[in-house]
Amino acid sequence: MINMLSGSNPTGLPADLMSAERQWAGFGMPESPKTTKIQPTAMSRPLSWASQSDKDELRSALLSIRRLPRHLRATVESAMVVCIQSPAEPCAADVDLLTARWFTAWRRCLENHRRVECQEVITGTTRELGYLRGVLANLSQEHDFDAEVRPLD
């Protein structure tokens, strides 16, 4: 029996990532990021604020999502997990680890309580942030919500 949170399977990917891949594969990303060479497309090219030479350097970006239908929240979270595979940037020394935010804080939209929103600082390589931007752009066009990955550095 496969543990859905930490178990693995013949592909070597955790079971929850496999279901996530199937869920959002139609939004511009390859099915298996560990085995498929990713070809940049118009929607998944690296973010414009950095050159190709620094694609492996960690960057900070502001993820802003507004008016997301609640049923797509897990899809967005899965896309974040699969697109951004580099380790998160460590907290600053003066941050209290007990009060630090360790998850995406979703809130109900004021205009429509069946939709949610979030605004988070995320870190990843330029390429990873570009892939996430592409997936979110495709999702937002199809499901009528606003999504932005904006550079902070």
DSSP file (Angstrom, degrees, kcal/mol; ACC not computed):
  #  RESIDUE AA STRUCTURE BP1 BP2  ACC     N-H-->O    O-->H-N    N-H-->O    O-->H-N    TCO  KAPPA ALPHA  PHI   PSI    X-CA   Y-CA   Z-CA
    1    1 A M              0   0    0      0, 0.0     2,-0.5     0, 0.0     0, 0.0   0.000 360.0 360.0 360.0 138.1    0.0    0.0    0.0
    2    2 A I        -     0   0    0      5,-0.1     2,-0.6     2,-0.0     7,-0.1  -0.756 360.0-131.9 -93.5 128.8    1.3    3.5   -0.9
    3    3 A N     >  -     0   0    0     -2,-0.5     4,-2.2     1,-0.1    12,-0.4  -0.699  16.5-144.6 -74.6 122.3    1.4    6.2    1.7
    4    4 A M  T  4 S+     0   0    0     -2,-0.6    12,-0.6     1,-0.2    -1,-0.1   0.719  93.1  41.9 -66.5 -21.6   -0.2    9.2   -0.1
    5    5 A L  T  4 S+     0   0    0     10,-0.1    -1,-0.2    11,-0.1    11,-0.1   0.853 137.0   2.5 -93.7 -38.2    2.1   11.7    1.7
    6    6 A S  T  4 S+     0   0    0      8,-0.1    -2,-0.2     2,-0.1    -1,-0.0   0.496  96.4 112.2-129.5  -5.6    5.5   10.0    1.6
    7    7 A G     <  -     0   0    0     -4,-2.2     8,-1.4     1,-0.1     2,-0.2  -0.231  49.6-147.6 -70.2 160.7    5.2    6.8   -0.2
    8    8 A S        -     0   0    0      6,-0.2    -5,-0.1     7,-0.1    -1,-0.1  -0.701   8.2-160.5-120.8 177.7    6.9    6.2   -3.5
    9    9 A N    >   -     0   0    0      4,-0.5     3,-2.0    -2,-0.2     6,-0.0  -0.775  47.8 -68.9-145.6-176.2    6.0    4.1   -6.6
   10   10 A P  T 3  S+     0   0    0      0, 0.0    -2,-0.0     0, 0.0     0, 0.0   0.753 127.0  57.8 -58.5 -24.8    7.8    2.6   -9.6
   11   11 A T  T 3  S-     0   0    0      2,-0.2    -3,-0.0     1,-0.1     0, 0.0   0.673 107.6-123.3 -79.2 -15.0    8.3    6.0  -11.1
   12   12 A G  S <  S+     0   0    0     -3,-2.0    -1,-0.1     1,-0.3     3,-0.0   0.373  74.4 118.0  88.3  -5.5   10.3    7.3   -8.1
   13   13 A L  S    S-     0   0    0      1,-0.1    -4,-0.5     2,-0.0    -1,-0.3  -0.724  75.5-100.8 -92.7 145.4    7.9   10.2   -7.6
   14   14 A P    >>  -     0   0    0      0, 0.0     4,-1.8     0, 0.0     3,-0.6  -0.315  34.1-116.2 -58.5 148.5    5.9   10.5   -4.4
   15   15 A A  H 3> S+     0   0    0     -8,-1.4     4,-2.0   -12,-0.4     5,-0.2   0.858 113.6  54.9 -59.1 -38.7    2.3    9.4   -4.9
   16   16 A D  H 3> S+     0   0    0    -12,-0.6     4,-1.6    -9,-0.2    -1,-0.3   0.842 107.2  51.0 -67.5 -30.4    0.8   12.9   -4.2
   17   17 A L  H <> S+     0   0    0     -3,-0.6     4,-2.6     2,-0.2    -1,-0.2   0.858 106.0  55.6 -72.4 -34.4    3.1   14.4   -6.9
   18   18 A M  H  X S+     0   0    0     -4,-1.8     4,-2.0     2,-0.2    -2,-0.2   0.939 110.1  44.5 -63.0 -45.3    1.9   11.8   -9.5
   19   19 A S  H  X S+     0   0    0     -4,-2.0     4,-1.9     1,-0.2    -1,-0.2   0.877 112.5  53.4 -66.6 -34.4   -1.7   12.7   -8.9
   20   20 A A  H  X S+     0   0    0     -4,-1.6     4,-2.0    -5,-0.2    -2,-0.2   0.910 106.4  52.6 -64.4 -41.4   -0.8   16.4   -9.0
   21   21 A E  H  X S+     0   0    0     -4,-2.6     4,-1.1     1,-0.2    -2,-0.2   0.927 110.4  46.9 -60.3 -45.0    1.0   15.9  -12.4
   22   22 A R  H  < S+     0   0    0     -4,-2.0     4,-0.3     1,-0.2     3,-0.3   0.883 110.3  55.2 -63.1 -36.6   -2.1   14.3  -13.9
   23   23 A Q  H  < S+     0   0    0     -4,-1.9    -1,-0.2     1,-0.2    -2,-0.2   0.877 123.0  21.9 -66.5 -39.6   -4.2   17.0  -12.5
   24   24 A W  H >< S+     0   0    0     -4,-2.0     3,-2.0     1,-0.1     5,-0.5   0.262  86.5 108.6-116.0  13.3   -2.3   19.9  -14.1
   25   25 A A  G >< S+     0   0    0     -4,-1.1     3,-0.7     1,-0.3     4,-0.4   0.801  76.6  60.7 -60.6 -28.5   -0.5   18.3  -17.0
   26   26 A G  G 3  S+     0   0    0     -4,-0.3    -1,-0.3     1,-0.2    -2,-0.1   0.427  87.5  76.7 -78.6   2.9   -2.9   20.1  -19.5
   27   27 A F  G <  S-     0   0    0     -3,-2.0   111,-0.3     2,-0.1    -1,-0.2   0.062 122.6 -77.1-106.3  25.7   -1.8   23.5  -18.3
   28   28 A G  S <  S+     0   0    0     -3,-0.7    -2,-0.1     1,-0.3    -3,-0.1   0.536  95.9 108.5 103.3   7.0    1.6   23.7  -20.1
   29   29 A M        -     0   0    0     -5,-0.5    -1,-0.3    -4,-0.4    -2,-0.1  -0.852  69.5-105.5-116.6 153.6    3.9   21.5  -18.0
   30   30 A P        -     0   0    0      0, 0.0     8,-0.1     0, 0.0    -1,-0.0  -0.310  28.3-119.8 -70.6 159.9    5.4   18.1  -18.8
   31   31 A E  S    S+     0   0    0      1,-0.3    -7,-0.1     2,-0.1   -10,-0.1   0.858 101.9  29.1 -71.4 -34.8    4.0   15.0  -17.0
   32   32 A S    >>  -     0   0    0      1,-0.1     4,-2.4   -11,-0.1     3,-1.1  -0.833  61.6-174.9-131.0  96.2    7.2   14.0  -15.3
   33   33 A P  T 34 S+     0   0    0      0, 0.0     5,-0.2     0, 0.0    -1,-0.1   0.720  85.4  57.1 -64.3 -19.6    9.7   16.9  -14.5
   34   34 A K  T 34 S+     0   0    0      1,-0.1    -2,-0.0     3,-0.1     3,-0.0   0.757 121.3  23.8 -81.5 -23.7   12.3   14.4  -13.3
   35   35 A T  T <4 S+     0   0    0     -3,-1.1     2,-0.5     2,-0.0    -1,-0.1   0.578 107.6  78.8-117.7 -13.2   12.5   12.5  -16.5
   36   36 A T  S  < S-     0   0    0     -4,-2.4     2,-0.5    -6,-0.0    -1,-0.0  -0.836  76.1-126.9-103.0 131.7   11.3   14.8  -19.2
   37   37 A K        -     0   0    0     -2,-0.5     2,-0.5     1,-0.1    -3,-0.1  -0.649  30.2-131.9 -73.8 125.6   13.5   17.5  -20.7
   38   38 A I        -     0   0    0     -2,-0.5    -1,-0.1    -5,-0.2    -9,-0.0  -0.686  16.8-159.2 -86.6 123.2   11.5   20.7  -20.3
   39   39 A Q        -     0   0    0     -2,-0.5     5,-0.1     6,-0.0     6,-0.0  -0.897  23.9-119.4-100.3 122.4   11.3   22.8  -23.4
   40   40 A P        -     0   0    0      0, 0.0     2,-0.2     0, 0.0     5,-0.1  -0.335  33.9-173.3 -60.9 139.6   10.4   26.5  -22.8
   41   41 A T     >  -     0   0    0    -13,-0.1     4,-0.7    -2,-0.0     3,-0.3  -0.634  45.6 -86.6-118.9-178.7    7.3   27.7  -24.5
   42   42 A A  T  4 S+     0   0    0      1,-0.2     3,-0.2    -2,-0.2    -1,-0.0   0.841 130.9  40.4 -60.0 -31.7    5.8   31.1  -24.7
   43   43 A M  T  4 S+     0   0    0      1,-0.2    -1,-0.2   -15,-0.1    94,-0.2   0.652 120.2  41.9 -92.5 -15.7    4.0   30.6  -21.3
   44   44 A S  T  4 S+     0   0    0     -3,-0.3    -2,-0.2    90,-0.1    -1,-0.2   0.150  78.0 125.4-121.0  21.4    6.9   28.8  -19.5
   45   45 A R  S  < S-     0   0    0     -4,-0.7    89,-0.1    -3,-0.2     3,-0.1  -0.418  73.4 -81.3 -75.3 158.6   10.0   30.7  -20.5
   46   46 A P        -     0   0    0      0, 0.0    81,-0.2     0, 0.0    -1,-0.1  -0.160  58.6 -85.7 -58.2 152.9   12.2   32.1  -17.7
   47   47 A L    >   -     0   0    0     79,-0.9     3,-1.1     1,-0.1    83,-0.1  -0.267  35.9-125.0 -61.0 147.1   11.1   35.3  -16.0
   48   48 A S  T 3  S+     0   0    0      1,-0.2    -1,-0.1    -3,-0.1    78,-0.0   0.635  97.4  74.1 -74.8 -15.3   12.4   38.4  -17.8
   49   49 A W  T 3  S+     0   0    0     77,-0.1     2,-0.3     2,-0.0    -1,-0.2   0.569  96.9  52.0 -78.9  -4.1   14.1   40.1  -14.9
   50   50 A A  S <  S-     0   0    0     -3,-1.1     2,-0.1    76,-0.1     5,-0.0  -0.949  80.1-123.3-131.0 151.3   17.0   37.6  -15.0
   51   51 A S    >   -     0   0    0     -2,-0.3     3,-1.1     1,-0.1    75,-0.1  -0.395  32.2-106.7 -84.9 167.4   19.4   36.4  -17.7
   52   52 A Q  G >  S+     0   0    0      1,-0.2     3,-1.5     2,-0.1     4,-0.1   0.801 113.9  68.3 -62.2 -28.9   19.8   32.8  -18.7
   53   53 A S  G 3  S+     0   0    0      1,-0.3     3,-0.3     2,-0.1    -1,-0.2   0.750 102.5  43.3 -67.9 -22.8   23.3   32.7  -17.0
   54   54 A D  G X  S+     0   0    0     -3,-1.1     3,-1.4     1,-0.2    72,-0.4   0.018  73.7 122.3-110.1  29.8   21.8   33.1  -13.5
   55   55 A K  T <  S+     0   0    0     -3,-1.5    72,-0.9     1,-0.3    71,-0.5   0.720  74.6  51.5 -64.6 -21.3   18.9   30.6  -13.9
   56   56 A D  T 3  S+     0   0    0     -3,-0.3     2,-0.3    69,-0.2    -1,-0.3   0.506  86.3 102.1 -94.2  -4.6   20.2   28.4  -11.0
   57   57 A E  S <  S-     0   0    0     -3,-1.4    69,-0.6     1,-0.1     2,-0.2  -0.606  81.1-110.7 -79.5 137.1   20.4   31.3   -8.5
   58   58 A L  E     -A  125   0A   0     -2,-0.3     2,-0.3    67,-0.2    67,-0.2  -0.448  38.1-171.1 -69.1 138.6   17.6   31.6   -6.0
   59   59 A R  E     -A  124   0A   0     65,-2.8    65,-1.8    -2,-0.2     2,-0.4  -0.897  18.0-130.7-125.3 154.7   15.2   34.5   -6.6
   60   60 A S  E     +A  123   0A   0     -2,-0.3    92,-2.4    63,-0.2    93,-0.9  -0.870  29.5 173.8-104.3 143.6   12.4   35.9   -4.5
   61   61 A A  E     -AB 122 151A   0     61,-2.6    61,-3.0    -2,-0.4     2,-0.6  -0.982  32.2-119.7-145.1 155.0    9.0   36.7   -6.0
   62   62 A L  E     -AB 121 150A   0     88,-3.4    88,-2.4    -2,-0.3     2,-0.7  -0.879  23.0-155.2 -98.3 118.9    5.6   37.8   -4.9
   63   63 A L  E     -AB 120 149A   0     57,-3.6    57,-2.3    -2,-0.6     2,-0.5  -0.854  16.1-179.4 -93.8 117.1    2.9   35.3   -5.7
   64   64 A S  E     +AB 119 148A   0     84,-2.6    84,-2.1    -2,-0.7     2,-0.4  -0.977   5.0 175.0-121.6 121.9   -0.4   37.0   -5.9
   65   65 A I  E     -AB 118 147A   0     53,-2.7    53,-2.2    -2,-0.5     2,-0.4  -0.995   4.5-179.6-128.0 128.9   -3.6   35.1   -6.6
   66   66 A R  E     + B   0 146A   0     80,-2.8    80,-2.6    -2,-0.4    51,-0.2  -0.975  62.1   8.1-130.1 143.0   -7.0   36.7   -6.6
   67   67 A R  E    S+     0   0A   0     -2,-0.4    50,-0.2     1,-0.2    -1,-0.1   0.795  75.7 168.4  63.3  33.9  -10.5   35.2   -7.2
   68   68 A L  E     -A  116   0A   0     48,-2.5    48,-3.0    -3,-0.1    -1,-0.2  -0.646  41.4-114.9 -77.1 126.2   -9.3   31.6   -7.4
   69   69 A P  E >   -A  115   0A   0      0, 0.0     3,-2.4     0, 0.0     4,-0.3  -0.406  25.8-124.2 -58.3 135.1  -12.2   29.1   -7.4
   70   70 A R  G >  S+     0   0    0     44,-1.8     3,-1.7     1,-0.3     4,-0.4   0.832 107.3  62.9 -54.5 -36.6  -11.9   27.1   -4.1
   71   71 A H  G 3  S+     0   0    0      1,-0.3    -1,-0.3     2,-0.1     4,-0.3   0.663  99.9  55.8 -67.1 -13.0  -11.8   23.8   -5.9
   72   72 A L  G <> S+     0   0    0     -3,-2.4     4,-2.2     1,-0.2    -1,-0.3   0.448  78.4  93.5 -95.8  -0.8   -8.6   24.8   -7.7
   73   73 A R  H <> S+     0   0    0     -3,-1.7     4,-2.4    -4,-0.3     5,-0.2   0.922  86.5  48.0 -58.5 -45.6   -6.6   25.6   -4.5
   74   74 A A  H  > S+     0   0    0     -4,-0.4     4,-2.5     1,-0.2    -1,-0.2   0.854 109.2  55.0 -64.3 -34.2   -5.1   22.1   -4.4
   75   75 A T  H  > S+     0   0    0     -4,-0.3     4,-2.3     2,-0.2    -1,-0.2   0.918 109.3  46.3 -64.5 -43.4   -4.2   22.3   -8.0
   76   76 A V  H  X S+     0   0    0     -4,-2.2     4,-2.1     2,-0.2    -2,-0.2   0.914 112.6  50.1 -65.5 -42.9   -2.2   25.6   -7.4
   77   77 A E  H  X S+     0   0    0     -4,-2.4     4,-2.0     1,-0.2    -2,-0.2   0.911 111.2  49.3 -61.3 -42.2   -0.5   24.1   -4.4
   78   78 A S  H  X S+     0   0    0     -4,-2.5     4,-2.5     1,-0.2     5,-0.2   0.899 108.7  52.5 -64.2 -40.7    0.5   21.0   -6.4
   79   79 A A  H  X S+     0   0    0     -4,-2.3     4,-2.9     1,-0.2     5,-0.3   0.889 108.0  51.9 -62.1 -38.4    1.8   23.2   -9.2
   80   80 A M  H  X S+     0   0    0     -4,-2.1     4,-2.0     2,-0.2    -1,-0.2   0.909 111.0  47.7 -63.2 -41.7    3.9   25.1   -6.6
   81   81 A V  H  < S+     0   0    0     -4,-2.0    -2,-0.2     1,-0.2    -1,-0.2   0.919 118.6  38.9 -65.6 -44.4    5.4   21.8   -5.3
   82   82 A V  H  < S+     0   0    0     -4,-2.5    -2,-0.2     1,-0.2     3,-0.2   0.888 119.8  43.9 -77.5 -39.7    6.2   20.4   -8.8
   83   83 A C  H  < S+     0   0    0     -4,-2.9     2,-0.9    -5,-0.2    -3,-0.2   0.888 113.9  49.4 -74.1 -39.0    7.4   23.6  -10.4
   84   84 A I     <  +     0   0    0     -4,-2.0    -1,-0.2    -5,-0.3     4,-0.1  -0.806  60.8 151.5-107.7  93.7    9.6   24.8   -7.5
   85   85 A Q        +     0   0    0     -2,-0.9    -1,-0.2    -3,-0.2     3,-0.1   0.538  39.3 101.5-100.7  -9.2   11.7   21.9   -6.5
   86   86 A S  S    S-     0   0    0      1,-0.1    37,-0.1    37,-0.1     3,-0.1  -0.431  86.8 -90.7 -73.3 152.9   14.7   23.8   -5.1
   87   87 A P        -     0   0    0      0, 0.0    -1,-0.1     0, 0.0    -2,-0.1  -0.293  47.9-102.6 -62.9 147.5   15.0   24.2   -1.3
   88   88 A A        -     0   0    0      1,-0.1     3,-0.1    -3,-0.1    36,-0.1  -0.318  40.4 -97.1 -67.2 152.5   13.3   27.2    0.2
   89   89 A E        -     0   0    0    -30,-0.1    -1,-0.1     1,-0.1    34,-0.0  -0.511  48.1-106.6 -68.4 136.6   15.5   30.1    1.3
   90   90 A P        -     0   0    0      0, 0.0    -1,-0.1     0, 0.0     3,-0.1  -0.239  37.4 -99.6 -64.5 155.4   16.2   29.9    5.0
   91   91 A C        -     0   0    0      1,-0.1     6,-0.0    -3,-0.1     2,-0.0  -0.325  44.6 -93.8 -68.4 155.2   14.4   32.3    7.4
   92   92 A A    >   -     0   0    0      1,-0.1     3,-1.8     2,-0.0    -1,-0.1  -0.330  37.1-110.4 -65.0 154.8   16.3   35.4    8.6
   93   93 A A  T 3  S+     0   0    0      1,-0.3    -1,-0.1    -3,-0.1    -2,-0.1   0.780 116.2  55.1 -61.4 -28.2   18.1   35.0   11.9
   94   94 A D  T 3  S+     0   0    0      2,-0.1     2,-0.4     0, 0.0    -1,-0.3   0.405  82.9 107.4 -89.0   4.5   15.6   37.3   13.7
   95   95 A V  S <  S-     0   0    0     -3,-1.8     2,-0.6     1,-0.0     5,-0.1  -0.695  72.2-127.9 -85.3 130.5   12.5   35.3   12.6
   96   96 A D    >>  -     0   0    0     -2,-0.4     4,-1.1     1,-0.2     3,-1.0  -0.677  13.1-150.4 -76.2 117.3   10.8   33.4   15.4
   97   97 A L  T 34 S+     0   0    0     -2,-0.6    -1,-0.2     1,-0.3    -2,-0.0   0.755  93.4  58.6 -63.5 -24.7   10.4   29.8   14.0
   98   98 A L  T 34 S+     0   0    0      1,-0.2    -1,-0.3     3,-0.0    -2,-0.0   0.775 115.2  33.7 -76.6 -25.1    7.3   29.3   16.1
   99   99 A T  T <4 S+     0   0    0     -3,-1.0    -2,-0.2     2,-0.1    -1,-0.2   0.453  91.8 114.7-108.1  -2.2    5.4   32.2   14.5
  100  100 A A  S  < S-     0   0    0     -4,-1.1     2,-0.6     1,-0.1    -3,-0.0  -0.322  74.7-108.9 -65.8 151.5    6.9   32.0   11.0
  101  101 A R        +     0   0    0      1,-0.1    -1,-0.1     4,-0.0    -2,-0.1  -0.746  37.6 174.2 -85.9 122.4    4.5   31.1    8.2
  102  102 A W        +     0   0    0     -2,-0.6     2,-0.3     2,-0.0    -1,-0.1   0.194  61.8  40.1-111.8  12.8    5.2   27.6    6.9
  103  103 A F  S    S-     0   0    0      0, 0.0     2,-0.6     0, 0.0     0, 0.0  -0.940  94.8 -81.7-152.2 168.7    2.3   27.3    4.5
  104  104 A T        -     0   0    0     -2,-0.3     2,-1.0    16,-0.1    16,-0.1  -0.698  42.0-140.1 -79.3 122.3    0.3   29.3    1.9
  105  105 A A        -     0   0    0     -2,-0.6    14,-0.4    14,-0.1     2,-0.3  -0.736  21.2-167.3 -88.7 102.2   -2.2   31.5    3.8
  106  106 A W        -     0   0    0     -2,-1.0     2,-0.3    12,-0.1    12,-0.2  -0.701   4.2-171.4 -89.9 141.4   -5.4   31.4    1.7
  107  107 A R  E     -C  117   0A   0     10,-2.7    10,-2.5    -2,-0.3     2,-0.2  -0.931  28.7-103.1-128.3 153.8   -8.2   33.9    2.5
  108  108 A R  E     -C  116   0A   0     -2,-0.3     8,-0.3     8,-0.2     2,-0.2  -0.518  40.9-112.2 -71.2 143.1  -11.8   34.2    1.3
  109  109 A C        -     0   0    0      6,-2.5     6,-0.2     3,-0.6    -1,-0.1  -0.540  15.4-138.8 -72.5 141.2  -12.3   36.9   -1.3
  110  110 A L  S    S+     0   0    0     -2,-0.2     3,-0.2     1,-0.2    -1,-0.1   0.866 101.3  48.6 -68.6 -36.0  -14.5   39.7   -0.1
  111  111 A E  S    S+     0   0    0      1,-0.3     2,-0.4     2,-0.0    -1,-0.2   0.838 126.9  17.4 -74.3 -33.6  -16.4   40.0   -3.4
  112  112 A N    >   -     0   0    0      3,-0.1     3,-1.8     1,-0.1    -3,-0.6  -0.911  60.2-159.8-146.5 110.3  -17.2   36.3   -3.7
  113  113 A H  T 3  S+     0   0    0     -2,-0.4    -1,-0.1     1,-0.3    -3,-0.1   0.543  90.6  68.0 -73.1  -5.1  -16.9   33.8   -0.8
  114  114 A R  T 3  S+     0   0    0     -6,-0.1   -44,-1.8     2,-0.0     2,-0.3   0.390  97.7  64.8 -89.8   4.0  -16.7   30.9   -3.2
  115  115 A R  E <   -A   69   0A   0     -3,-1.8    -6,-2.5   -46,-0.2     2,-0.3  -0.883  69.2-154.1-124.2 156.9  -13.3   32.1   -4.3
  116  116 A V  E     -AC  68 108A   0    -48,-3.0   -48,-2.5    -2,-0.3     2,-0.3  -0.795   4.7-163.5-126.7 168.0  -10.0   32.5   -2.4
  117  117 A E  E     - C   0 107A   0    -10,-2.5   -10,-2.7    -2,-0.3     2,-0.3  -0.966   4.5-175.7-146.5 160.9   -6.9   34.6   -2.6
  118  118 A C  E     -A   65   0A   0    -53,-2.2   -53,-2.7    -2,-0.3     2,-0.3  -0.983  13.4-162.8-153.2 159.2   -3.3   34.6   -1.4
  119  119 A Q  E     +A   64   0A   0    -14,-0.4     2,-0.3    -2,-0.3   -55,-0.2  -0.871  28.3 159.7-146.5 110.9   -0.2   36.8   -1.4
  120  120 A E  E     -A   63   0A   0    -57,-2.3   -57,-3.6    -2,-0.3     2,-0.6  -0.954  41.2-124.4-135.5 148.2    3.0   35.1   -0.5
  121  121 A V  E     -A   62   0A   0     -2,-0.3     2,-0.3   -59,-0.2   -59,-0.2  -0.848  39.4-179.2 -88.0 125.7    6.8   35.7   -1.0
  122  122 A I  E     -A   61   0A   0    -61,-3.0   -61,-2.6    -2,-0.6     2,-0.4  -0.853  15.4-147.4-123.0 159.9    8.2   32.5   -2.6
  123  123 A T  E     +A   60   0A   0     -2,-0.3     2,-0.3   -63,-0.2   -63,-0.2  -0.956  32.8 125.4-127.6 149.5   11.7   31.6   -3.7
  124  124 A G  E     -A   59   0A   0    -65,-1.8   -65,-2.8    -2,-0.4   -40,-0.1  -0.949  59.5 -68.7-179.7 173.4   13.0   29.5   -6.5
  125  125 A T  E  >  -A   58   0A   0     -2,-0.3     4,-2.7   -67,-0.2     5,-0.3  -0.340  51.4-105.8 -72.9 164.1   15.3   29.6   -9.5
  126  126 A T  H  > S+     0   0    0    -69,-0.6     4,-1.9   -71,-0.5   -79,-0.9   0.906 122.7  49.2 -56.6 -43.1   14.5   31.8  -12.4
  127  127 A R  H  > S+     0   0    0    -72,-0.9     4,-2.3     2,-0.2    -1,-0.2   0.923 110.5  49.5 -64.7 -44.8   13.5   28.8  -14.4
  128  128 A E  H  > S+     0   0    0    -73,-0.3     4,-2.4     1,-0.2    -2,-0.2   0.920 111.4  48.6 -62.0 -43.7   11.3   27.4  -11.7
  129  129 A L  H  X S+     0   0    0     -4,-2.7     4,-2.4     1,-0.2    -1,-0.2   0.858 110.1  53.5 -64.7 -34.1    9.5   30.7  -11.2
  130  130 A G  H  X S+     0   0    0     -4,-1.9     4,-2.2    -5,-0.3    -2,-0.2   0.899 108.1  49.2 -65.9 -41.0    9.0   30.9  -14.9
  131  131 A Y  H  X S+     0   0    0     -4,-2.3     4,-2.4     2,-0.2    -2,-0.2   0.925 112.0  48.4 -63.9 -43.9    7.4   27.4  -15.0
  132  132 A L  H  X S+     0   0    0     -4,-2.4     4,-2.7     1,-0.2     5,-0.2   0.919 109.8  52.7 -62.4 -42.3    5.1   28.3  -12.2
  133  133 A R  H  X S+     0   0    0     -4,-2.4     4,-2.3     1,-0.2    -1,-0.2   0.912 110.0  48.9 -58.8 -42.8    4.2   31.6  -13.9
  134  134 A G  H  X S+     0   0    0     -4,-2.2     4,-2.1     2,-0.2    -2,-0.2   0.914 111.7  47.4 -64.4 -44.0    3.3   29.7  -17.1
  135  135 A V  H  X S+     0   0    0     -4,-2.4     4,-2.6     1,-0.2    -2,-0.2   0.932 114.1  47.4 -62.9 -45.5    1.1   27.1  -15.3
  136  136 A L  H  X S+     0   0    0     -4,-2.7     4,-2.9     1,-0.2     5,-0.2   0.868 109.4  54.1 -65.7 -35.8   -0.7   29.8  -13.4
  137  137 A A  H  X S+     0   0    0     -4,-2.3     4,-1.9    -5,-0.2    -1,-0.2   0.926 111.2  45.3 -63.3 -43.6   -1.2   31.9  -16.6
  138  138 A N  H  X S+     0   0    0     -4,-2.1     4,-2.0  -111,-0.3    -2,-0.2   0.930 115.4  46.9 -65.0 -45.5   -2.8   28.9  -18.3
  139  139 A L  H  X S+     0   0    0     -4,-2.6     4,-2.4  -112,-0.2    -2,-0.2   0.922 111.4  51.1 -61.4 -44.6   -5.0   28.1  -15.3
  140  140 A S  H  X>S+     0   0    0     -4,-2.9     5,-1.1     1,-0.2     4,-1.0   0.864 109.6  49.9 -66.7 -35.0   -6.1   31.7  -14.8
  141  141 A Q  H  <5S+     0   0    0     -4,-1.9     3,-0.2    -5,-0.2    -1,-0.2   0.918 115.3  43.4 -66.0 -42.0   -7.1   32.0  -18.4
  142  142 A E  H  <5S+     0   0    0     -4,-2.0    -2,-0.2     1,-0.2    -1,-0.2   0.830 125.1  31.9 -73.8 -31.7   -9.2   28.9  -18.3
  143  143 A H  H  <5S-     0   0    0     -4,-2.4    -1,-0.2    -5,-0.2    -2,-0.2   0.258 104.8-116.5-116.3  11.7  -10.8   29.5  -14.9
  144  144 A D  T  <5 +     0   0    0     -4,-1.0     2,-0.3    -3,-0.2    -3,-0.2   0.949  67.2 121.9  56.1  63.3  -11.1   33.3  -14.8
  145  145 A F      < -     0   0    0     -5,-1.1     2,-0.5   -77,-0.1   -78,-0.2  -0.924  60.4-107.7-141.1 170.6   -8.9   34.3  -11.9
  146  146 A D  E     +B   66   0A   0    -80,-2.6   -80,-2.8    -2,-0.3     2,-0.4  -0.866  36.6 170.0-105.2 131.5   -5.9   36.6  -11.5
  147  147 A A  E     +B   65   0A   0     -2,-0.5     2,-0.3   -82,-0.2   -82,-0.2  -0.999   3.0 174.2-141.0 139.9   -2.4   35.3  -10.9
  148  148 A E  E     -B   64   0A   0    -84,-2.1   -84,-2.6    -2,-0.4     2,-0.5  -0.996  21.3-163.3-147.1 138.1    0.9   37.0  -10.9
  149  149 A V  E     -B   63   0A   0     -2,-0.3   -86,-0.2   -86,-0.2   -16,-0.0  -0.943  26.8-177.2-118.5 104.1    4.5   36.0  -10.1
  150  150 A R  E     -B   62   0A   0    -88,-2.4   -88,-3.4    -2,-0.5    -2,-0.1  -0.884  25.6-115.7-111.8 130.7    6.3   39.3   -9.7
  151  151 A P  E     -B   61   0A   0      0, 0.0   -90,-0.3     0, 0.0    -1,-0.0  -0.293  23.4-175.7 -65.1 144.6   10.1   39.6   -9.0
  152  152 A L              0   0    0    -92,-2.4   -91,-0.2     0, 0.0   -31,-0.0   0.594 360.0 360.0-110.4 -21.0   11.3   41.1   -5.7
  153  153 A D              0   0    0    -93,-0.9   -92,-0.1     0, 0.0     0, 0.0   0.372 360.0 360.0-127.8 360.0   15.0   41.1   -6.3
